[in-house]
Amino acid sequence: MGERKYVQLMFIVGGMILAYVLVMSTDWVWGYFQKPPQLYVNGVGIGMAMIATFMVWRHRSTQQSASETVSELRKVTWPTRKETSQATVVVIITVIIAAIFLQIFDAIWSRVTGYILG
């Protein structure tokens, strides 16, 4: 029963995100023709999201894929706080070095093109 609650939660959250996207899309498309009543926009968007979510939820291969995803995520070992901070420092230093390199290249290229065009 442990994995099923996460699978159901994934479908609920996915349905809510889909409902938001469809409400915004319906408002955007319908807004081209006239100012739509907000109740209709919400009804159409939420209704389409509920139907789509229910159809995906009822599909056996989708349920199986979601269950496999949850079971694989249980096997993940997350980095410790120390490992995360060390990796963050490495990324920051790498970005700084790349920025310096690109700045030098940009300065050289500006002078070259300045001599050619100027």
N, C-alpha and C positions, 0 to 999 in steps of 0.2 A: 504493500500500500504506500510505501514511502516514495517510490518513483512516480506513481500515478498522480500524486498531488502536484508535483512539479510540472508534469506534462500538462495537466489541466490548467495550471497557472500560466504556462506558456501560451496556451490557446486563448485564455481570457485576456492576457496582456496584448497579444497579437491582434485580437478582435477589437480591443479598445483603440489601439493605434490605427488600425484600418478604419474604424469608425471616424476618428478624428480626420484622417486624410480624406476620406470620402465626403465628409461634411464640408470641409474646406474646398474640395474640388467641385462639389455640387454648387456651392455658393459662388465660386469663381465662374463656372460655366454658365449657370443660370443668370448670373449678374450681367452677362453680355446682352441679354435680351430685355430684361426688366429687373426691377428691384424685387427679389424673391421674398416671400414670407418666411421668416426664420423657422417657424414651426414645420413648414414643408421641407425646407432644406435639411433640418435636423432629422426629420422623419425619413426622408429618402436616404440620406447618408448612413444613419444608424441601421435602417432596415436592410440596406444592401450589405453592410458589414456583418450584420447578424446572419443573414443567409449565407454569405461567403464563409464565415467562420464555422457555421454549423456544417456546411458541406465538406469543408476541409477536415473538421473534427471527426466526422463520420467515416472518412476514408481510412481504410485499414492500414494502408502503407504509410500514410502520414502519421498515424498513431504509433506504428512500429518505429518509424524513423525518429520521432520525438522521444520515444522511450530509450532507443539506442543512444541518442544524444545525451540524455540525462545520465545514463549509466557510464558513458565515456567521460563525462564531466566529473563524475565521482572519482575517477582515477587520476585526475589532474593534481599535481603537487605544485602549490603556489610558492613563489619565492618568499624568503624571509624578509623582514624589514631591512636588515643589513645588506642583503643581496640587491634589493630594490634600490636602496640609496647609492650603492656602488655603481649599479648600472646607470642610474640617473646622472651621476657625476661624469661617467664615461661619455654619455650622450651629449651633455653640455659642453665638455671639452672638445669633442669632435665637431660640434656645430660651430664653436668659436674658431677652431682651426680652419674649417671650411669657409667661414665668413671672411677671415683674414685672407685666405688664398683667393677667394673671388674678388675681394676688394683690390688686391694687388693686380690681378688679371684685368679688372675693369679699368684701373688707372693706366696700365700699360696700353690697353686697347684704345682708350680715349686719346692718349697722346699720339698713337700711330695713326688713328683716323683723323686726328687734328692736323698732323703733318701732311697726310694725303689730300684731305679736302681743303685745308686752309691755305 
